[in-house]
Structure formats: C-alpha cells, structure tokens
Amino acid sequence: MKLYFSPGACALHPQIALREAGLAFDLVRVDLRAHKVAPDGQDYYAISPKGYVPLLELDDGTRIAEGAVIDQYIADRNPSAKLLPPPGTMERIRVQEWLHFIGTEIHKQFAPLFHPQLPAADREAQTKKIAGRFDFTTKELGDKAYLMGDTFTVADAYLFNMLRWTEHTGIDLARWPVLKAYFDRVSARPAVKAAVEAERARA
C-alpha cells in the first residue's frame, strides 16, 4: 500500500492507524503547493482529482480518499488491533461519531487558521469555535485514557493529529489540562512516535 501525505497535514492519523495495525505501507510525499509528487514531480491531480491528502493506494491500484474513511478501512484490515469495534456494535457507532465530530467540528474549524491573510476578527472567531469543541471533548474524555476508555482507536489518532495543529495556530493547549495530558499520553505511543518521526524525516 501507499499513503500519500504532506508533512504537517492531516495524513498523520491514517499513518498512525497503519502503524498501530501493523500493516506494511510506503509513504509518498506530496508538495501540496505545487501539487506534485516527490521525487518524480508527477502531477498529483492525476492521482487524486481532489488534490489533497491523505490518499491510500492499495496494492491493486484502488485508491481511497477521506481520512476518516481510510482510518476505518485500515482498522478493518486488522481487527485484532482493536482500532475499531466490530460491525453492528454500539461501540463502533460511538467511534464513528467521534470520527465525524473531529472531521466536521474540529478539523474544518482549523483550516482557515492556516491562511496568513485571515482577518484578525475571523481568526478570533475560529479560535473561539475550536475552544468550544475542546471544552466538549474535555468533558467527554474526563478521566479516561482514550476517547473510548482504555482502548486506543482510530478516533484517537485523528484527534491527536488535530491537537498537534494547536502548535502552529497560536492555541495554547495548556488551557485544557485534560487534553494536554491526553496529548502527551498519545504522543508516547510507539506507533505515534514512529509516524511523527517519519513525517519529520521527509519534511
């Protein structure tokens, strides 16, 4: 399999999922500004018409887009890793709720903050929205190790990816001690460390 990624973007969580699941894959770096694939300079739009990452390419050439969908595909490739509860269970629905919430209510609120010309008033409004989502997540997380309790799931990989973005958008995660402790806990997982280092090595 190939995972198309760009350092610092939102392809980190499926890479974490792949490593947690113990699946073999190659990382393929994409320059999102030029929309070129490194190192050969291939037009990324020819591979992914949407033009963004992540994109997972299977061994038979089939391509899967959208991070939360990729996460679920990966989890189902190795059920023994317990990255996603079994189909038909309410626990699986809860993980899918988290994936949807993170994708629509956290991820999309961050996106405007990466535009350097965003007006200050808009930046403040977006930051306030994110703070509200973090307040909710803090309450739901409580004293649990992970979003679903003691078991790390693909939803945790996605949330971790988003929490890393606070470092680049001027949001102080220390305002939410529960989230900060959670972030540090997830950061210490070997698969997470390996994914972060792999991105850094290809930056």
N, C-alpha and C positions, 0 to 999 in steps of 0.2 A: 504494500500500500504506500501511497504518497500523501503527505499532508502539506498542502500549500499554505505558507504562513508569511507574515511580515513581523519583524521584531517589534514588540510593544503593542501589537494589535490584539484582536480578540481570538486569535488562533491558539492562544496558550492553553485554554481549557480543554479543547479536544486533544491537544498533545499530552496534557496531564492524564486524560482519560486513557489514551493509548498506552501510556507507560504503566498506569495503575492496572490496566487489563493484561499487561504482559504481551501485547501484540507487536509484531515486527512492522516497522514502517521507515520510510525515508522522509526527511524534512526537505522541502523545496522552497527556497526563499523567493519572495515576490517583492519587487520595488513598486509599491502602490502609487507612488507619484508618477512614475513613468509607465506603469502598467506593463512591466517587463519581468520575465522570469530570469533569475540569476542561475548560472552564469552565462547562458547562451543568448539572452536577450529576446527570447521568444515573446510574442505579443500575448499577454495574459488574457486579454479579452477573447482570444481564440480558444482558450482553455475554459475560461469561466466568463460567460457573457455578462454576468452581474458585476464583474470587475473587482470584487473584494474577497477577503479571506474570512474564515477558513474554507478550504475545499479539500475533500477527501477523495482521492482517486484509488479505486480498488484494483486488484491485480488484473481483472478482465477489462479494465478501462472505464468501467462505470464510475461516474462522479456524483458525489453527494455534497450539496451545499447546505448552508444554515447551521451554525454552531450547535444549537440545542438538538437538532435532528441528528447531526453527526455524533454527538455525545451518546444519544440513545442507541444508535446503530453499533457503536463501539462497545457499549455496555452489554448489548445482547450477543455480541460475538464471544464473550467470555462470562457467562452468568456466575461462574464460581467466584469471580472477583467482587461480586455483590455491589457493583456500581449503580445498579438499578434493580428494584424489587421485581418479582415475577409478574408477567402479564396477568391482568384480571384482579390484582390486589389493590386495595385502597392505598397501600403504602406506595405503590408505583404511581398512582394518581397524584399523591402528595409531592413526589419528586418532580413530576411533570408540571404541577402547579408552580413549584419553585423555579423550574427552568423558564417557564413562561413569564413569571413575575420578574425574574432577573433580566430576561431579554427585553421585555417591553417597558418595565418601570424603572430599571436601573441603567442598563446598557444604553438605551436610547436617550436617557437624560444626560449621560456623559458626553455623547457625541458632539454637541455644539461647543463644549468647553475646549475642544482641541482646535477650534478656529481662532487664530490670533486676533482677528479683527472683530470678534464678537463684542458688541457694546457692553459696557460695564453693567448697565441695568439688566440686560439679558443674562449676563454671566451670574449676577447675583440671584436672579430668579431661578436659573437652572440649578445653582448650588443649593438653594433652599428646597427645591423639589427632591434633590438627591438626599439631603439631610432628612427629609420626611420619610423617604424609603429606608434609610438607615435606621431611623427610630423604630420603624415597624419591624425590620429584620432583627434588631437588637432584642426587642420584646419577644419575638417568636423564638429566637435562638436560646434566650435565657441562660441556663447553666448547662446546656447540652454541649457535648464536644463538637458535634456537627449538626447540620440542619435537620437530619433525621434521627438524631440521637448519637449512639456510639459508632454508627456505620458511616464511613465516608462514601458519598455518592457523586455522580456527575454534576449534581447541583452545587456541591461544594467547590468543585473545580471551576465552575462558571463564576460563582460568587467571588472566589479568590482572585480570578482574573480581573474582575471589576474593582475589587478593593485595591489592587495594585495601581489602578489608574488614579487613585487619590494622590499618589506621589507626584503626578505630573499635572495636576489640575488645581493645586493650591488648597485641597481639602485636608484638614488635619484629622486623621483617623483616631487620634488620641481623645477626641471629643466623645467617642463611643468605646469605652474600655472593653466592653464585651466583644465588640467586633475586632478591636485591636488584638485581644488575646486569641480570638479565633484565627485571625490572620497569621499571627505568629505560630500557632499550632499547625495550621495547614502548611505554612512555609517550611516546617521542619520535616514534612513527609519526604522520603527519599525520591519518589516519583516526581514530586513538585520541584524539589531541588534540581533534579536532572533536567526537567523541562525548562526551568528558568535559565540554567547554565547553557543549555543547548541554544536557546534564543540569543543569549548574550554572546556566545561564541560566533554567531553568524550575523551579528548586528553590523 
